[in-house]
Amino acid sequence: MHVLLQHVAHTRSGDKGNTSNISVFAYEPEFYELLKQQLTAERFKEHYRGAIKGTVTRYEVDGLHAMNFVAQGALGGGVSRSLCLDNYGKALSAAILGFEVEVPDALHSKLRGQHLL
């Protein structure tokens, strides 16, 4: 089944200059393994449809069932250089929650919110 990331993980974010830092924390260890397979740095960047101009690096934090994405060129030059108010760290963090994840039926009971696509 396909579900939105918000049903398997939550996010935190920060930004500095033109770089956004977004962490994704799986609700369950089983979800973390799925996320490591499906939420690659490339797919993360593609999800933003050109809003991230630079590279995206993914760091895995296995002990916390988390991944940290560092996106260069993601903030329109930075808060003080951009006229766009919607693309800063928190907005980018919220946007990744709409990423589609394929979850086996056996894990359905562990989903948060359980709204399917």
Secondary structure, 3 states (H helix, E strand, C coil): CEEEHHHCEEEEEEEECCEEEEEEEECCHHHHHHHHHHCCHHHHHHHCCCCCCCCEEEEEEHHHCEEEEEEECCCCCCCCCCCCCCCCHHHHHHHHCCCEEECCHHHHHHCCCCCEC
